[in-house]
């Protein structure tokens, strides 16, 4: 799926099975944000089309109004951002653990080796 805007409103509406005016309404409500050409033509990405399908599912299957859809989409966006942050933190933590393990491998000397190296001559007397 790409975020590159490439579908004009009529094509996007046809793909998702909606009227172009419905897409304009969703945009005016802030539910979808298509890209724009320098001339102002709306261009929808594959990501936008998936969002439109999700809006359609929420309104038809679950019976949500647009305010409810807005809230659900906001929560889904927040959840996705938190998942990305968690994934990043897990990677950073894994890297830090590996770094500590590498450091230990350099510094740890086996007890038996250390014992041999530290043997002192016995005193007689």
HUWO-V188383 format. One record per residue. RES is the residue in one small letter. PHI is phi in radians with two decimals (none if undefined). Layout:
BEGIN
{{RES & PHI} {RES & PHI}}
END
This chain:
BEGIN
{{x & none} {x & -2.05} {x & -1.67} {x & -1.31} {x & -1.14} {x & -2.62} {x & -1.87} {x & -1.19} {x & -1.02} {x & -1.16} {x & -1.21} {x & -1.05} {x & -1.08} {x & -1.14} {x & -1.09} {x & -1.60} {x & 1.30} {x & -2.19} {x & -1.43} {x & -0.95} {x & -1.11} {x & -1.10} {x & -1.11} {x & -1.11} {x & -1.10} {x & -1.06} {x & -1.14} {x & -1.11} {x & -1.49} {x & 1.39} {x & -1.44} {x & -2.48} {x & -2.25} {x & -1.20} {x & -1.25} {x & -2.32} {x & -1.37} {x & -0.99} {x & -1.47} {x & 1.69} {x & -1.23} {x & -1.24} {x & -2.27} {x & -1.77} {x & -1.65} {x & -1.07} {x & -1.08} {x & -1.07} {x & -1.12} {x & -1.10} {x & -1.14} {x & -1.09} {x & -1.12} {x & -1.14} {x & -1.06} {x & -1.06} {x & -1.11} {x & -1.14} {x & -1.40} {x & -1.50} {x & -1.36} {x & -1.75} {x & 1.27} {x & -1.32} {x & -1.48} {x & -1.15} {x & -1.14} {x & -1.15} {x & -1.07} {x & -1.02} {x & -1.16} {x & -1.07} {x & -1.11} {x & -1.10} {x & -1.16} {x & -1.12} {x & -1.12} {x & -1.11} {x & -1.09} {x & -1.09} {x & -1.12} {x & -1.15} {x & -1.11} {x & -1.08} {x & -1.12} {x & -1.08} {x & -1.04} {x & -1.11} {x & -1.14} {x & -1.12} {x & -1.10} {x & -1.09} {x & -1.14} {x & -1.06} {x & -1.10} {x & -1.14} {x & -1.10} {x & -1.07} {x & -1.09} {x & -1.12} {x & -1.09} {x & -1.09} {x & -1.12} {x & -1.04} {x & -1.04} {x & -1.33} {x & -1.71} {x & -1.41} {x & -2.03} {x & -1.05} {x & -1.03} {x & -1.14} {x & -1.16} {x & -1.13} {x & -1.09} {x & -1.10} {x & -1.22} {x & -1.64} {x & -1.06} {x & -1.80} {x & -1.10} {x & -1.29} {x & -1.48} {x & -1.89} {x & 2.67}}
END
